[in-house]
């Protein structure tokens, strides 16, 4: 039941190297298939609780705001799979330290990111649970979205223990700029449609604010990395 719930939630929140863990649970535990989650949830009066530890690069929100988001999630998950999600939020600077402390102490933690830590460690020591049995059912839509061999980094000996983040592969990068400086120098940013268009932009900013820019000489065309902030 718990593994099925984790698999369903993982299909919704694929972040980091999202691993499903159960404290000191061992990966050798049985992973037999059961009936649908709705049928299982109807057998239990009290909702199960899943602890999801994640990190933020911004300020930690007020407890009331975090509770509001948590309640919105639970409005959906309780109805769908009779499960409540408890959010445990840490800053990015100490996220993995806090996660490892939770794991070491046996504190409940069911979903977490393997942030800047080789997820192989959690897969081999039994911390992460085997979710292979759910890839063709609860995680079917997720499996169809990810590209070929996407699950290989979180798979050992034919068993999959987590889902990698797809954000870095699909979220484009870009530049930000100060509108007041662009207006001051008469730069029409609506005409910037390719990286090559930035050469003239950087040149104008370099001329007006020489100490804010770094000239890169090892390029085919002189490019400037400018601090617009």
C-alpha positions in Angstrom: 0.0 0.0 0.0 2.7 2.5 1.0 4.8 1.8 -2.1 1.8 2.2 -4.3 1.0 5.6 -2.7 4.6 6.7 -3.1 4.6 5.7 -6.8 1.4 7.7 -7.4 2.9 10.7 -5.7 6.2 10.4 -7.6 4.2 10.5 -10.9 3.0 13.9 -9.8 6.1 15.5 -8.3 9.3 14.4 -10.3 11.9 16.6 -8.7 15.6 16.2 -8.0 16.6 12.5 -8.1 13.3 11.8 -6.4 13.7 8.7 -4.3 11.1 6.8 -2.3 12.4 5.9 1.1 11.1 4.4 4.3 13.7 5.2 6.9 15.7 2.0 7.4 13.5 -0.1 5.1 15.4 -2.6 2.9 15.2 -2.7 -0.9 14.6 -6.5 -0.7 11.1 -6.0 0.7 8.2 -7.5 -1.3 6.8 -5.4 -4.1 3.8 -7.5 -5.1 1.0 -5.8 -7.1 -2.3 -5.1 -5.5 -5.7 -3.8 -6.5 -6.2 -0.1 -7.5 -5.3 2.6 -5.1 -9.0 3.8 -4.8 -10.1 0.3 -3.8 -7.3 0.0 -1.2 -8.0 3.5 0.2 -11.6 2.6 0.7 -10.5 -0.2 3.1 -9.0 2.4 5.5 -10.9 5.0 7.4 -8.0 7.1 8.4 -5.8 8.6 5.6 -2.2 7.4 5.4 0.5 10.1 5.8 3.4 10.6 3.4 6.3 12.8 4.5 7.8 14.7 1.6 11.1 16.5 2.4 12.1 19.1 -0.2 14.3 22.2 -0.4 13.9 25.8 -1.4 16.5 28.3 -2.7 14.4 31.1 -1.4 13.3 32.1 2.1 11.5 29.5 4.2 7.8 30.5 4.0 5.8 31.2 7.1 4.3 28.1 8.7 0.8 29.4 7.9 1.6 29.7 4.2 3.3 26.2 4.2 0.2 24.8 5.8 -2.0 26.5 3.2 -0.1 24.8 0.4 -0.1 21.5 2.3 -3.9 21.7 2.7 -4.4 22.3 -1.0 -2.3 19.2 -1.9 -4.2 17.2 0.6 -7.6 18.3 -0.8 -6.5 16.4 -3.9 -4.6 13.4 -2.5 -7.1 12.5 0.3 -9.9 12.3 -2.3 -7.8 10.4 -4.8 -5.7 8.0 -2.7 -6.8 8.6 0.9 -3.4 10.0 1.7 -2.2 13.1 3.4 1.1 14.7 2.4 3.2 16.3 5.1 5.7 18.9 3.7 9.1 19.2 5.4 10.9 22.2 4.0 14.7 22.9 4.3 16.9 25.6 2.7 19.2 24.4 -0.1 22.3 25.0 2.1 21.5 22.3 4.6 18.9 20.2 2.8 20.9 17.0 2.5 22.3 17.3 6.0 18.8 17.5 7.4 17.6 14.6 5.2 20.4 12.4 6.2 19.7 13.2 9.9 16.1 12.2 9.4 17.2 8.9 7.7 19.8 8.1 10.4 17.4 8.8 13.3 14.6 6.6 11.8 12.3 9.6 11.5 9.6 9.1 8.8 10.7 10.4 5.4 9.0 8.9 2.3 10.0 11.1 -0.6 13.2 13.1 -0.9 15.7 14.5 -3.4 19.2 13.1 -3.7 20.6 16.6 -4.0 24.3 16.8 -4.8 24.7 13.3 -3.3 25.1 10.2 -5.5 21.7 8.4 -5.4 23.6 5.1 -5.8 24.3 5.3 -2.1 20.6 5.2 -1.2 19.9 2.6 -3.8 22.5 0.2 -2.5 22.1 0.6 1.2 18.4 -0.2 1.2 17.2 3.4 1.9 15.4 3.8 -1.4 12.6 1.4 -2.3 12.2 -0.5 -5.5 9.4 1.0 -7.6 9.9 -1.1 -10.7 6.5 -2.9 -10.3 4.7 0.4 -10.7 6.4 1.7 -13.9 3.8 0.1 -16.2 0.8 1.0 -14.0 0.8 3.9 -11.6 3.8 5.4 -13.3 2.8 4.6 -16.8 2.2 8.2 -17.9 5.5 9.3 -16.4 7.3 6.5 -18.1 5.8 7.5 -21.4 6.9 11.2 -21.0 10.6 10.6 -20.1 13.0 9.9 -23.0 14.8 6.7 -23.8 17.2 5.5 -21.1 16.1 8.3 -18.7 15.6 5.9 -15.9 19.0 4.2 -16.2 20.8 6.4 -13.6 18.3 5.3 -11.0 18.2 1.6 -12.0 20.4 -1.2 -10.7 20.2 -4.8 -11.8 16.9 -4.1 -13.5 15.3 -2.4 -10.5 14.3 1.3 -10.5 14.5 3.3 -7.3 13.7 6.9 -8.3 13.0 9.4 -11.1 15.4 12.0 -12.2 14.5 15.7 -12.6 13.6 16.6 -16.2 13.8 20.3 -15.7 17.4 20.8 -16.8 16.7 19.1 -20.1 13.6 21.1 -21.0 13.8 24.5 -19.3 15.6 27.0 -21.5 18.2 29.3 -20.2 18.2 33.1 -20.8 19.4 36.5 -19.9 17.8 39.1 -17.6 18.5 42.8 -18.0 17.7 46.1 -16.4 15.0 47.9 -18.3 16.2 51.4 -17.2 19.7 50.8 -18.6 18.3 49.5 -21.9 16.1 52.6 -22.2 18.9 54.9 -21.3 21.2 53.5 -24.0 18.4 53.3 -26.6 18.5 49.5 -26.8 15.4 47.9 -28.2 15.3 44.5 -26.6 12.3 43.4 -28.7 14.8 43.2 -31.6 17.0 40.7 -29.7 15.9 37.3 -31.1 19.1 35.3 -31.0 22.4 35.0 -29.0 24.2 36.8 -31.9 22.0 39.9 -31.4 23.5 40.3 -27.9 26.9 41.2 -29.2 25.8 44.8 -30.0 23.8 45.0 -26.8 26.8 44.0 -24.7 29.1 46.4 -26.7 26.8 49.4 -25.9 26.7 48.5 -22.2 30.4 47.9 -22.1 31.0 51.4 -23.5 28.7 53.1 -21.0 29.6 50.9 -18.0 33.1 49.5 -18.7 33.7 48.4 -15.1 30.5 46.3 -15.1 31.6 44.0 -18.0 34.2 41.4 -18.8 35.5 41.1 -22.3 36.0 37.6 -23.6 38.7 37.5 -26.2 38.6 33.8 -27.0 35.4 34.1 -29.0 34.8 34.3 -32.8 33.1 37.6 -32.1 33.9 39.7 -29.1 31.2 39.0 -26.6 30.7 40.7 -23.3 29.4 39.2 -20.0 27.7 42.1 -18.4 26.4 42.7 -14.9 23.1 44.4 -15.4 22.3 44.3 -11.7 
